[in-house]
Amino acid sequence: MKPFIPLLLAAALALSCAAPEEPPEPVLVWAEEFSADGPPDPAVWSYEVGLIRNQEAQYYTEGRLENARVEGGNLVIESRKEEYAGAHYTSASVNTLGKREFFRGRIEVRAKIPTGRGSWPAIWMMGTNIPQAGWPECGEIDIMENVGYEPDMIYATVHTPGSVNDPGKVDRGGHIDIADPFSDFHVYAVDWHADRLDFIVDGEKYFTYRKDSRYPDYWRFDRPFYLLLNTAIGGNWGGQQGIDDAIFPLRYVIDYVRYYLWE
């Protein structure tokens, strides 16, 4: 005689044995493929101009093809050793402030970074409220940073009032070692959720920054952000071991920027 199993118990057993539900697939909602040669699309990209931050040595120029241009399906940010506006180097920092914003989802950039002592390429984001709130109140998400004197190290870092003014309560950064990341293109991404930021290179997650209700000053990621792409030269991090003038010109090549949301 077969043992009797109540219907409710049988249903519960069936559910417990079922395969775990797959996370939703991200859906592409916007992309910049850099398909038209010339200056970066002014409907998407603006420029930082001048000697901006971090005691960096480069002058960021605006609308100068020598420093920022689209060619062959890529955005090229070129840093040069030249005298310009009182600086000894030029470069470009393009951003989407006021033109394209992002709120949660996946922000993904495929790029080939430059290298050399003194180089400091980055993919990063700041809150669109920066004109009113300032930094670090606006929040900052560093999707990718690399300094040339550590050529194989890719960094992800988060900046908030808590991490800047009262550091140590929440781990604000991570890194991953990639052999010769400057020799080929890699895909750098952040998955931005309501309670965490997951940092990813070539599909591998290597750092998670989590919201912690005990420390509200460590979270500034409940509002839209904008994207920045730049190469800095020298500065208080990139220049810690000086600048090798033999590396110029430096070319930072960005294949695409893609933005996904989950269904």
C-alpha positions in Angstrom: 0.0 0.0 0.0 1.4 3.4 -1.0 1.9 5.9 1.8 -0.6 8.8 2.0 0.9 12.3 1.4 -1.5 15.2 2.0 -1.9 17.4 -1.1 -0.6 20.5 0.7 2.6 18.7 1.8 3.1 17.3 -1.7 2.8 20.8 -3.2 5.3 22.2 -0.7 7.7 19.4 -1.5 7.4 20.2 -5.2 8.1 23.8 -4.7 11.1 23.1 -2.5 12.6 20.9 -5.2 12.0 23.4 -8.0 14.9 25.2 -9.6 15.7 28.6 -8.1 14.1 31.5 -9.9 16.5 33.1 -12.3 17.2 36.8 -11.8 15.6 39.0 -14.5 17.6 39.8 -17.6 18.8 43.4 -17.9 17.1 45.2 -20.8 19.1 47.7 -22.9 17.4 51.1 -22.7 20.1 53.4 -24.0 23.4 53.2 -25.7 26.2 55.5 -27.0 28.0 53.5 -29.7 30.2 56.4 -31.0 29.2 55.8 -34.6 29.8 59.3 -36.1 33.3 60.6 -36.5 34.1 64.0 -35.2 33.6 65.6 -31.8 31.6 63.7 -29.2 27.8 64.2 -29.7 27.0 67.5 -28.1 23.4 66.2 -27.4 25.0 63.7 -25.0 28.4 65.0 -23.9 29.7 68.2 -22.3 33.3 69.0 -21.1 35.0 69.9 -17.9 37.4 72.7 -18.6 40.6 73.8 -16.9 42.7 72.6 -14.0 39.9 71.0 -12.0 40.9 68.8 -9.0 43.3 66.6 -7.1 46.4 68.7 -8.0 46.4 67.1 -11.4 48.8 68.4 -14.1 46.6 68.3 -17.2 44.4 71.1 -18.6 41.0 69.7 -19.7 40.1 71.3 -23.0 36.7 71.8 -24.6 35.9 71.0 -28.3 39.5 70.2 -29.2 39.8 67.2 -31.4 43.3 66.6 -30.4 42.0 65.7 -26.9 38.5 64.2 -27.5 37.2 62.8 -30.8 35.1 60.0 -32.2 36.9 57.9 -34.8 36.4 54.4 -36.2 33.5 53.7 -33.9 35.3 54.7 -30.7 35.6 57.7 -28.5 39.3 58.6 -28.1 40.5 60.7 -25.2 44.0 61.7 -26.0 46.4 63.1 -23.4 49.3 65.1 -24.7 52.6 66.6 -23.5 52.3 70.2 -24.6 52.1 73.7 -23.2 48.5 74.9 -23.0 46.9 77.6 -20.9 49.7 77.5 -18.4 49.8 73.7 -18.0 52.3 71.2 -19.4 49.8 68.6 -20.4 46.3 68.5 -22.0 43.6 65.9 -21.8 39.8 65.7 -21.9 37.0 64.9 -19.4 33.6 64.4 -21.0 30.4 64.0 -19.1 26.6 63.8 -19.4 25.5 66.3 -16.8 22.2 67.9 -17.9 22.0 65.7 -20.9 21.8 62.1 -19.9 21.2 60.8 -16.4 21.1 57.3 -14.8 19.2 55.9 -11.9 19.8 52.3 -10.8 20.2 49.6 -13.4 23.5 48.6 -15.0 25.9 51.1 -16.4 28.5 49.4 -18.7 31.5 50.7 -20.6 33.8 48.8 -22.9 37.1 50.5 -23.0 40.9 50.1 -23.6 42.7 52.1 -20.9 46.0 53.8 -21.4 49.0 53.1 -19.1 52.3 54.6 -18.0 53.6 56.3 -14.9 51.4 59.4 -14.3 48.3 58.2 -16.1 45.0 58.0 -14.3 42.0 57.0 -16.5 38.6 56.7 -15.0 34.9 55.8 -15.5 32.8 57.4 -12.8 29.5 59.0 -11.8 28.3 61.8 -9.6 24.9 62.9 -8.4 23.1 65.3 -10.8 22.5 67.6 -7.7 26.2 68.5 -7.5 25.6 72.1 -8.6 23.4 72.6 -5.6 24.8 70.1 -3.0 28.5 70.0 -3.9 30.8 67.1 -3.3 30.8 64.7 -1.4 27.1 65.3 -0.6 26.1 64.5 -4.2 27.8 61.1 -3.9 30.3 59.5 -6.3 30.6 56.0 -7.9 34.0 55.2 -9.4 33.3 52.3 -11.7 36.9 52.0 -12.9 40.1 53.8 -11.9 43.7 52.8 -12.8 46.9 54.5 -12.0 49.9 53.8 -14.3 52.4 52.9 -11.6 50.0 50.0 -10.7 49.2 48.9 -14.3 47.4 45.7 -13.5 45.1 46.9 -10.7 41.5 48.0 -11.4 39.8 50.0 -8.6 36.2 50.6 -7.6 35.4 53.2 -5.0 32.4 54.9 -3.5 32.5 58.5 -2.0 29.9 59.9 0.3 29.9 62.4 3.2 30.4 59.4 5.6 33.3 57.9 3.7 35.0 61.2 3.4 34.3 62.8 6.8 34.0 59.8 9.0 35.8 56.9 7.3 36.1 53.4 8.4 32.6 52.2 9.3 31.8 50.8 5.8 34.2 49.3 3.3 34.1 51.9 0.5 36.3 50.3 -2.2 37.7 47.2 -3.8 40.1 46.1 -6.5 40.8 43.3 -9.0 44.1 42.3 -10.6 43.9 42.0 -14.4 47.0 41.1 -16.4 47.9 43.9 -18.9 44.4 45.5 -18.8 45.7 48.2 -21.2 46.5 45.7 -24.0 42.9 45.0 -24.9 39.3 46.1 -24.3 37.5 45.2 -21.1 33.9 45.7 -20.0 33.6 47.7 -16.8 30.2 47.9 -15.1 28.3 48.7 -12.0 24.9 47.0 -11.1 23.1 49.7 -9.1 20.4 48.3 -6.9 18.2 50.0 -4.2 20.4 48.5 -1.5 23.9 47.9 -3.0 26.3 48.6 -5.8 28.0 45.6 -7.5 31.2 46.3 -9.4 32.1 44.1 -12.3 34.8 43.5 -14.9 34.2 41.2 -17.9 31.3 39.7 -16.1 33.1 39.0 -12.8 31.8 40.8 -9.7 34.7 41.7 -7.4 33.3 44.3 -5.0 29.9 45.1 -3.4 29.1 48.3 -1.6 26.0 47.8 0.6 23.5 50.3 2.1 23.7 50.2 5.9 20.8 51.8 7.7 23.1 52.4 10.8 25.2 54.8 8.7 22.9 57.0 6.6 25.8 59.3 5.6 27.4 56.4 3.7 24.5 56.3 1.2 23.7 58.9 -1.4 22.4 56.7 -4.2 18.7 57.2 -4.2 18.7 59.9 -6.9 20.0 60.2 -10.6 23.6 60.4 -11.4 25.6 61.4 -14.5 28.6 59.8 -16.2 32.2 61.0 -16.6 35.0 59.6 -18.8 38.4 61.1 -18.5 42.2 60.6 -18.3 43.9 62.6 -15.6 47.7 63.1 -15.5 49.6 63.1 -12.2 47.7 64.4 -9.2 47.5 63.3 -5.6 47.0 59.7 -6.6 48.1 59.2 -10.2 51.2 61.2 -9.7 52.5 59.6 -6.5 55.5 58.2 -8.5 55.8 61.1 -10.9 55.0 61.5 -14.6 56.9 59.7 -17.3 56.9 62.1 -20.3 57.9 59.3 -22.6 54.4 57.8 -22.5 52.8 60.6 -24.5 50.5 60.8 -26.4 48.2 58.6 -24.4 45.1 57.2 -26.0 42.1 56.1 -23.9 39.7 54.3 -26.3 36.0 53.8 -25.4 34.0 51.4 -27.6 30.6 52.0 -26.1 28.5 53.1 -23.1 25.3 51.0 -22.4 22.6 51.4 -19.9 20.3 48.6 -18.8 17.3 48.3 -16.5 15.8 45.1 -15.1 12.4 43.9 -16.3 
